[in-house]
Amino acid sequence: MKIKIILLLIFLLPCFSQFMEAKVKLPTLISDGMVLQREKKLCIWGNADPKENVEIIFQKKKYETTTDSSGCWEIQMPPMKAGGPYTMTVNDITINNILIGDVWLCSGQSNMELNVSRVTDLFREEIERDSNPMIRHIKIPLSYNFHSPLQEVSSTIWKEMTPKNALSFSALAYFFAKDIYDKTKVPQGLINSSAGGTPVEAWISEDGLKEFPLYLNDKEIYESDEYIAQIKALDLKRRTLWNNTLYLNDKGLHSAIPWYSPELNDFDWSETDMFSTAWATDGVNAINGSHWLRKEFVLSEQLLGKDAVLRLGCIEGGDSTFVNGVFVGTISYQYPPRIYKVPANILRKGKNVVTIRIISSGGKAAFVKDKPYKLIFGNEEVSLEGKWKHRVGCPMQSLQGSTSFQNKPVGLYNSMIAPLKNYNIKGVIWNQGESNTGRYYEYADLLTSMINDWRNTWNEPELPFIIVQLANFMQSHKNPYESSWAQLRNAQFQVTRNVPQTALVTTIDLGEWNDIHPLNKKEVGRRISLQVQNIAFGNNKITPSGPLYESSTIEGNKIFISFKKGTDNLLQTDNLKGFSIAGKDRKFRWATAKIEGNKVVVWNDDIKEPECVRYGWDDNPDYINLKNKAGLPASPFQTD
């Protein structure tokens, strides 16, 4: 009997295998709503059983192949013109709503990752109004790997541009795509592979870092999964113990009357100006732990019954915020704006109170100046600036930060760039550099290596790279200043001078002194579009940039500065600012400057033998004013 059963199973095995064979598996990028790059060979790839037949039907044509011994397959289709939407079948899988157009890899750190929802203060009407199914966006989830390049990214989806979907788009990519679509009427695909706070070396392959042994040796340490797991466990334990201790010992949470209660009598609290630097210190050092701040405000009868929005600017630290004892919102770190809804039913006629519990785990707790601090009722506002009551709830030692493994060399390239290599793109938009300002002296070499590395990855030696220069940020200085931010801007500029098919987008006039994430991404997107039209589409009829330094000559005590052709139609300005000049001693002093034709002449009567000129050389040179007649600002530069 057993022999008969075995023979029967052997006979039926081929039949079973027909029904049990693995289906074709497609990578995340090859999915509904995708945009394929026009006028380049189209690559579709995936996995299945070894030696399995794969058939693609697209635009009434059939393409076939057989998987290799490991189950991998790839089909190259001929270049196609822009169009869509189309449908594609791959064996028994149907992919819907496909467009063919231009695809852009949008990468870098937080100013690329920052999403549209964060800029609604400036562009709410436009964001809530605009839809365009010809613009698609896909966000590559954060991931890192130190062993080898991966073949696939984590699960994610393509999204069409609608008012709802757009809130999760990269704001920079969103505004760029809208502008370039208006100019070309070609579908736009945005692959957003970015991660906040990351340095350039995290985005370069092991081979691309071969000239940087320091980073390769660092990467080798993190090849130990056991080591990473131990660090993560230790970080979690440390953070948990710190937070538990803070909670258990915070007087504001455990007093008979909690400090967020409107019934609390805060007569013995200190009064302080909210923007003072004193309340968060002991007179010498910052006080970490919890700070409680309270402010009373009075509402008139006509404001009662109306919902409100509480704006608390930005706060250095995390906050939990209460209105009349009711919790209304929390943000865990500095940069996101505090925008909390306050229902009408928790507000009272007469005296009301806002209470903020600020958690500072390192550095100094503070309210960021020049941000909105108010309660908004439609067109009416109640200011919350001025004096607040303050008390420390629980002092703590600073908390050692968690290890950011995504910042280590090679890890992001392996997980977030390498898996994209089969997906043809039109070009790269790169917005990064803030995390490398402390090592500006090596940035030009690292960025050049990354560009060459990615061009090798896509096997496109002239793949266009658009580089967004660092915006103005922090305080400006009255005297010429040695700025690491200026040095890094100069490194970005030098890369675009020395590496073909690269272009610089100057944003030195679009920053905010108190926010590393300036909100005006629309103008940055427009300027990216100008450079794309010029470098990627060969449009020489537009001015793609503000004045870009080209060369200089010394005549007596003056230095004559020339700018790149096409950017040098200078806007006449009677009182040019932002130029400094130095002789052999390299001591820079403010200079007089004037426009002569398409050149700028710079001098200082006290420097008889000048050697170098700098322009806009500051963290935040908010006083500079050199532009061309297209209204675009000159990039900061140094002549030598």
Secondary structure by P-SEA (a helix, b strand, c coil): caaaaaaaaaaaaaaaaaaaccccccccccccccccccccbbbbbbcccccbbbbbbcccbbbbbbbcccccbbbbbccccccccccccccccccccccccbbbbccccccccccccccccccaaaaaccccccbbbbbbcbbbbcccccccccbbbbbcccccccccccaaaaaaaaaaaaacccbbbbbcccccccccccccccccccccaaaaaaaaaaccaaaaaaaaaaaaaaaaaaaaaaaaacccccccccccccccccccbbbbcccccccccccccccccbbbbbbbbbbccccccbbbbbbcccccccbbbbcccccccccccccccbbbbbccccccccbbbbbbbbbbccccccccccccbbbbcccbbbbcccbbbbbbcccccbbbbcccccccccccccccccccccccccbbbbbbcccccccccaaaaaaaaaaaaaaaaacccccbbbbbcccccccccccccccaaaaaaaaaaaaaaccccbbbbbccccccccccccccaaaaaaaaaaaaaccccccccccccccccccccccccbbbbbcccccccccccccccbbbbbcccccccbbbbbbcccbbbbbbcccccccccccccccccccbbbbccccbbbcccccc
